[in-house]
Amino acid sequence: MPKPVFHEERCKGCELCTVVCPKKIIALSDRMNSIGYRISSCIDESKCIGCMICAKACPDMVIEIHK
């Protein structure tokens, strides 16, 4: 089962991953990283299909998909 892993300290909250996710399971969290950006996170890992579209769209290489 694929598992999205977010490197939170790299995230700038651009929301590109939230827009491209075909399952719409990525959203901005209420949490912030140490530089003050709201971070993206997966709200339902069980629905992740491992397509890697989110990882490819991220300009800061925040997301990895572990299979």
CORRAWO-V501833 format. One line per field, one symbol per residue. ss: DSSP state (h for helix, s for strand, l for the rest). phi: phi as a letter, one per 40 degrees, with the letter a starting at -180 (. if undefined). burial: b if it has 16 or more other C-alpha atoms within 10 Angstrom, else e. A space follows every 50 residues. Layout:
# CORRAWO-V501833
ss=???
phi=???
burial=???
This chain:
# CORRAWO-V501833
ss=llsssslhhhlllllhhhhhlllllssssssslllllsssssllhhhlll llhhhhhlllllssssl
phi=.cbcbbcdcccbgcgdcccccccfbbaccccbccbgccbcaccadcccbg cgcccccccbfcbbbcb
burial=ebbbebebebbbbbbbbbebbeeebbbbeeebeeeebbbbbbeebeebbb ebebbbbbeeebbbbee
